[in-house]
Amino acid sequence: MYGRSGCHLCDDMRDALADLAGELQFSLETRDIDSNPTWHEQYGLKIPVLMAGEIEICHFHLDPVALRTHFSANA
């Protein structure tokens, strides 16, 4: 998940993902866009952005349907 410190939408998505991590069996890696100019340029106004590798699952708010669809398609 790409985000930044102090972003309430990022906190909300991280909390929602924590609730689903056990069920869907994934681990969450967070990346602070302010630590990398490329990430900042790419995602600056779009955060949080949930990615699975190079695939964007959703941004701004967690889309649990899109997340479940990703996991079921890649099972």
N, C-alpha and C positions, 0 to 999 in steps of 0.2 A: 504494500500500500504506500503510495506517494502522498505525503502531506507535509505539515509543518507544525512546530510547537506553537501552542496557543490557538490552534484552529478548533473551534467547537464542533464543526462538522467532522473533522478528522477524529476527534475524541468519540463522537457518536458512532462513527463507522467502526472504529477499533473495538468499542464495547459490544456492538452488535455482532461483529465477527468472532469475538471471544465466546459468545453464546453458541455459535455454530461450529467452532473449531473441533470440539469433541465429537459431535455428531458426524461431521463430514471428514474428519481426520485430516486436517491440514494445520500447518504452522504459519504464522503471520510474520512476515518481515516488513518492517516499516522503514521508509527512506525519507529523510528530511530534504525537501527540495531546496532549502536554503543552503545546504552544504555542497551543492553541485550546480554550477551555472547552466549546464545542459538540462538538468531536471527542472530547474527554476524556469527556464525559457519554455520548456515543453509543457509543463503542468501548472505554471504559476497561478492562473485564474480558474483552474479546473479542479482543484483539490477538494476532498481527497479523491484519489484515483486508485481503484482496486485492479491490480493486474495479476495475471497468471502467466508468467513468462512474458512473452511479447503481446499477449492477448488482453485487451481491456475488457473487464467484466462490467464495471459500472463506475460512475463518478458522482460526486456531490453527496449522494445518499446510497446506502447499501440496497442493492436489488437482490433480495434472497432468491427470487425465481431465476434470475440470470446466473447467480452463483451455483445453485443446485443444477441448473441445466449444464453449466460448464463441467461440473463434477460427473454428472451422469454420462455426458458425451465423451469424457476422457477416462472412463472407468475401465 
